[in-house]
Amino acid sequence: MPEITWETPYCGEAANCYRIGTDEQGNSYIAVSGTEEHFLTDSREALVQMIRDIKAGKADHLL
């Protein structure tokens, strides 16, 4: 498992919390807070856009 530095969790109004992180190679990760051992990885740009969409209410059903 890569060494991932996780950011502070972001929690939506419905108490769904997730975290994004990066490793030493610059890869990005996202996980539900508390289950960081089960993560998804993609480009940082893709994850940032997904988070922006969630915060804008465009993808609440994903959480």
N, C-alpha and C positions, 0 to 999 in steps of 0.2 A: 504494500500500500504506500502511495507517495506521501511525503510529509506535506500536509496541507495547512496553510495558515487561514483560519476561518475568521470572517468579519463578525461583528455584532449581529445577532439575529434581527430580522425584520419581521414584525408581527402585524398581520392585517386585523381589521375590525372583528373578524370572526375567530380570532385567536389562533389562526394558522400562522406558524412561524417557520421561516426558512433562512438559510445562511448561504452566502457565497464565499468562496475561498480561492486561493491561488497556491501553486507549488513553486519550487525554485526555478522551474523551466518556463514559468509564465502561463501554464495551463490553468483554466478556470473550472470551478466545480460548484455545484449547487446541491443542497440537501435540506430535508426537513429538519428543523432544529431538534436535537436530541437523538437523531439517527444518522449522524455524520458518516458512519461506516458504510452507509448505503447512499451513494451519491451519483449524480449524473455529471458528465463532463462535456464541454463544448468550447467554442471560442469565447473569449471574454465578451466580445461584441454581441454574440447571440444571447448570452445569459443576461447581459445588461438590458438588451431590448426586451427580453421576456419579462424581466422585473419591472421595467417601465410600463409595459402593457398591463401587468397585474396591478400595479399601483394606480393606474388610470382606470381600473375597473373593467378592462377589456377581456380579462381572462380569469376572473374569480373562480370559475368552475374548475380550473386546474388545481386549485388548492383544496 
